[in-house]
Amino acid sequence: MTFKPAGIIPALVTPLDSEGNLLEQGLRDVLDYTIGNGVHGVFVLGSSGEIYGLSESQKRRVVEITVEHVAGRVPVYAGASEITTRDCIKTAHMASEVGGVSALSVLTPYFMTPTQSELVEHYRNIAAETDLPVLLYSNPGRTQVPLALNTVLELAEVPNIIGVKDSAGNMTLTADYLRETPDDFIVLMGRDTLIYPALAMGADGAIASTANIAPRLLSSLYNAFREGDHARALELQKKLSPLRNLLDQATFPVVLKEGLRYAGVEAGQCFAPARELAPEFREPLQEAVAAVTTF
């Protein structure tokens, strides 16, 4: 595998109307907003994209629109993050059929809590069913399913498993991934408040939900770090924190879509029952969005 994920990759929301129908122009608008502000890739059908609520036809249409509208400007990543191995494979096949996808991201199963040996088998079976590069995705805060270091090391031996998105928020584990995996194995930070320290430890970039709202700030953070301006990168990391800290003040991903609205991009609603941002958080969110979009 020669594809090397790197940089800031927003985990994009899926614009929906109040009935859960796909807002196709809204998706194009989010793509243009993020790409126009310097991101290094786009990732659809993740948890920020509410993959758990999308129908099979909606998932396909999201990938179709994304590949068509991106038109090669940046790499396209797609999630194949279902609960069962069978359904992950089905989504992986769909992404390959549509074409134009550079890599898949596969979250650990959720609701069920497989053992580490079952996870190895799960990922091996998915990787065997696709020619696309595969990124492991660990987010135990939401799934209650960790990716242990030994599991990642075993899976790193699979030729088309090329890296991991690490949203565990455990920098000791991140350091272990970076130190123990092969040199060409990619580690992407998935916890937005830890992008700078992850880069300092050797991570290749980040898949970041706040990059929906603050794509220029986050791409500037990454670019500054790569150019050796660590002081600037750290300053931008600190500037992001108030926005990231507000994401948990409503049902995920309500704050992302509301924040995009404040940034001038209409991303619609979330699947019910996720709907509301409490009134007391609206002004702080407006202020946080202004801070990350007008710096």
C-alpha positions, 0 to 999 in steps of 0.5 A: 500500500502506497497511500499515506494519510496525513494532515487534517481530515474533518470527520464530516457531518451529514446534512439532513432535514428534519425528517432525516432526508439527505440535504445534497446541496448541504453536503456540497456546501460543507465539502466546499467550506472545509476544502476551501479552508485548507483541509488535507482530506475529507471523511464521510460516514463516520460517527460525526456523519451519523452513519448509524442512522443512514439507510444503505441508499443514503450511505451510497449517495453520500459517497457518490456526492462526495467523490463527484464534488471533491473531484480529486481536490483532496483524498476521500475517506469513507467509514465502514463502521457497522456493528457486524463484520458482515455489514462492515464488509457490505459498506466496504464493497459499496465504497469500492463500487462507487470508486474514488475513495482513498481509504476506509475507516472502520470503527470497532463494533458498538453495542456488542463488546467483542474480545480482542481476539474477535476484533482481530478476526473482525478486521482481518475479514474486512480487510480481506474483502477490499482492496482499499487501505483500511484504518482501524478506528478506536473510540472506546469512550463511545463504543466501550471497546478498546483497541489494545496495543497487541491487537493493533500490532497484530493487525498492522501485519495485514498488508492493507491495514495501514493505520489507526485513528486513535480517539481513546484520549490516552496519550500513553497508548498513543505513544505505544502505537507510535513506538511499537508499530512499523515505521510506515503504519499511520497514527492519526489523532482522533481527540481534537484537544490532543492534536498538537501533542500527538504531532509532537510525538510523531502522529501523522495528522488528525481526523477531527470533528471540529474541523467541520467548523474550524477547518482553517484553524486546524489546517493552520495548526498542522501546517505550522507544526510541519513548518517548525513553528511549534509555538504557533501550532500550540497557540492554535491548539489552545484556541480550539479548546473552548469549541471542543469543550462545547461539543458535549453540551448537547447530544452528539453531533448537534453542536457540530451542525449548530456551529456550522450554522453560526459559521455560515454553512447550513448543515440541517438537523440531526436524526431524532431524538438528537435535536436541541442545544440548550439556550444557555449554550448558544451564546458561548457557542457563537463566541467560540465559533467566532474565535476559531473562524476569525483568528 
